[in-house]
Amino acid sequence: MFEKISKDTFELVYPILEEAFPVEELREKQRQKALLDKPQYGLYGIKEESGILQGVVALWDFDDFLYIEHFAIKPLFRNEGIGGRMLDKMINWAGKPIVLEVEVPNDEITEKRVGFYERHGFLFHDYPYLQPPMRAGQEMLPLRLMTLPERISPDEYERYKSLIHKVVYNYEEA
């Protein structure tokens, strides 16, 4: 089940994000918390029957697609199928295409991450994609997009990239 996170409950989930993502893929705490005021942004705690917080997902709801910014399961609950079950529930709930960013698969961990999403129907795109900096002083980060339910054309890729950069990262293409 997904529980909407508010500014009052934010402190419960930010440590999960800090543990799961490298610093270049995560905003500073106060900047991440400030996103809760944006109507397109949703931050959700992941719980199963136990009621114990097991993970977190951050979503951006666009008119015709859903963008998953962060998806993480606490280490204690990994490899139990929780992430897959929650991702499947999210896919069924979304009712529209889903886009997410992944690291370029160049080692066992990044290959496993891409494989996880592929097992749930996502398609990997090799279009060159650069994530704008999440923090001051950082460089653009080479990543790739994955989409569900189908492959995207170069034009669709450019549209998704442009919207994500503008709305999520507040970054305008030069």
C-alpha positions in Angstrom: 0.0 0.0 0.0 1.1 3.6 -0.6 0.8 6.2 2.0 1.0 9.9 0.9 3.9 11.7 2.7 3.3 15.2 4.0 5.7 17.7 5.4 4.9 16.2 8.8 5.9 12.7 7.8 8.7 13.6 5.5 11.4 12.8 8.1 10.4 9.1 8.0 11.2 8.7 4.3 14.1 11.0 3.5 16.6 8.7 5.2 15.5 5.9 2.9 16.3 8.1 -0.1 19.7 9.1 1.4 20.6 5.4 1.9 19.5 4.3 -1.6 20.7 7.0 -3.9 24.1 8.5 -4.5 24.4 12.2 -3.6 24.3 13.2 -7.3 20.9 11.6 -7.7 19.2 13.3 -4.7 18.3 16.9 -3.7 19.3 18.3 -0.4 16.8 17.5 2.3 15.0 20.9 2.4 14.8 21.2 -1.4 13.3 17.6 -1.5 10.8 18.5 1.2 9.8 21.7 -0.6 8.7 19.6 -3.6 5.7 18.5 -1.5 4.1 21.9 -2.3 4.1 21.1 -6.0 0.8 19.7 -7.3 2.4 17.4 -9.8 4.7 15.8 -7.2 3.8 12.9 -4.9 5.9 11.2 -2.3 4.6 7.9 -0.9 5.7 5.6 1.8 5.5 1.9 0.9 4.0 -0.5 3.4 2.6 -4.0 3.1 0.3 -5.8 5.4 2.6 -5.3 8.4 2.1 -1.5 8.4 5.9 -1.1 8.7 7.5 1.5 6.4 9.5 -0.6 3.9 10.3 1.9 1.1 9.5 5.1 -0.7 8.5 6.2 -4.2 8.5 9.8 -5.6 6.3 10.4 -8.6 5.6 13.3 -11.0 2.2 13.2 -12.6 2.2 14.7 -16.1 -0.9 14.9 -18.4 0.0 11.8 -20.4 2.6 10.0 -18.4 3.9 9.3 -14.9 7.6 9.9 -14.1 9.1 7.9 -11.3 11.9 10.0 -9.8 12.9 7.8 -6.9 11.9 4.2 -6.0 13.6 2.5 -3.1 13.1 -0.3 -0.7 14.9 -0.3 2.7 17.8 -2.8 2.7 16.2 -4.9 5.4 13.3 -5.6 3.1 15.1 -6.1 -0.2 15.1 -9.4 -2.1 11.7 -10.4 -0.7 9.7 -9.3 -3.7 8.3 -6.2 -2.1 9.7 -3.8 -4.7 8.3 -5.9 -7.5 4.9 -6.2 -5.9 4.8 -2.4 -5.2 6.0 -1.6 -8.8 3.3 -3.8 -10.2 0.7 -2.1 -8.1 2.0 1.3 -9.2 1.8 0.2 -12.9 -1.8 -0.9 -12.5 -2.7 2.3 -10.6 -1.0 4.7 -13.1 -3.3 4.0 -16.0 -0.9 5.8 -18.4 2.7 5.3 -19.6 5.5 5.5 -17.1 9.0 6.9 -17.6 12.0 6.6 -15.3 15.7 7.2 -15.3 18.4 4.5 -14.7 22.1 4.5 -14.6 23.9 3.3 -17.7 24.3 -0.4 -17.2 28.0 -0.9 -17.0 28.5 -3.2 -13.9 26.6 -6.0 -12.1 24.6 -3.6 -9.9 23.4 -1.3 -12.7 22.7 -4.3 -14.9 20.6 -5.9 -12.1 18.7 -2.6 -11.7 17.8 -2.4 -15.4 16.9 -6.1 -15.4 14.5 -5.5 -12.4 12.6 -2.9 -14.4 12.7 -5.0 -17.6 11.1 -8.0 -15.7 8.2 -5.6 -14.9 7.7 -4.6 -18.5 9.9 -1.5 -18.9 11.9 -1.0 -22.0 15.4 0.4 -22.0 16.3 3.2 -24.4 19.8 3.9 -25.4 19.2 7.5 -26.3 21.9 9.7 -24.8 20.3 11.3 -21.7 21.8 13.7 -19.2 20.1 14.3 -15.9 20.5 17.9 -14.8 22.3 18.6 -11.6 20.3 17.9 -8.4 22.6 20.0 -6.3 24.7 23.2 -6.9 28.1 22.5 -8.3 27.3 19.2 -9.8 27.7 18.2 -13.4 25.1 16.6 -15.7 24.8 12.9 -15.0 24.7 10.4 -17.8 21.6 8.1 -17.4 19.1 6.4 -19.7 15.3 6.4 -19.8 13.1 3.3 -19.5 9.5 3.4 -20.5 6.4 1.3 -20.1 4.3 0.0 -21.9 6.1 0.5 -25.2 9.2 1.8 -27.0 9.3 5.5 -27.7 10.4 7.2 -30.9 13.2 9.8 -30.9 10.5 12.6 -31.0 8.7 11.1 -27.9 12.0 10.8 -26.2 12.8 14.5 -26.8 9.3 15.5 -25.5 9.7 13.4 -22.4 13.2 14.7 -21.8 12.2 18.3 -22.3 9.2 18.1 -19.9 11.2 16.2 -17.2 14.1 18.7 -17.4 11.8 21.7 -17.3 9.3 20.6 -14.6 11.3 18.2 -12.4 14.7 19.8 -12.6 13.7 23.4 -13.4 16.3 23.2 -16.2 15.9 24.8 -19.6 17.6 23.4 -22.6 20.2 25.7 -24.1 
